[in-house]
Amino acid sequence: MSEDSNTYTERPSNVPWPPILIIGTVVAAVLLGIWVPLPWPGLNDWPAQVVGVAFGVLGVALFLWAGYTLSRHDTTVMPHKGASRLVKDGPFARYRNPIYIADVLIFLCVAEVTKNVWFVLLMPVFIGLVTWLAILPEERHLEAKFGDEYRAYKSQTRRWI
């Protein structure tokens, strides 16, 4: 086993990238909203607001469900810590990264509630960076630690939606 392989068996990363990226996205969206305000392209009516808030409620519920599922299996929620178990039930039965999906849903809600289009425009950047800096290392970690079991799980579930 190579040194890189051994490192990934222990943990996906030394840096907790997801919270850093979340904070960075919020700060960037707020500052860009102040410095380069863009008009909200959507309607400002109650159905749009209901949909926006529903995204947020769904995101928070998915985040809590995923956290509860990981906790129930006695494995970490922290993205830079090593997993002790391969979790394949709850929201993980369909998606490998429900917490990151929840983050995106919450950002979409915040965009609708604040009418700050930068939260939407920064989503591809957030998704790209969280995939590169967190998801890919997590996948290498899980594959190094759980081998064929993870590869089978990976072939049956989606990374995103």
Disulfide bonds with the S-S distance in Angstrom:
none
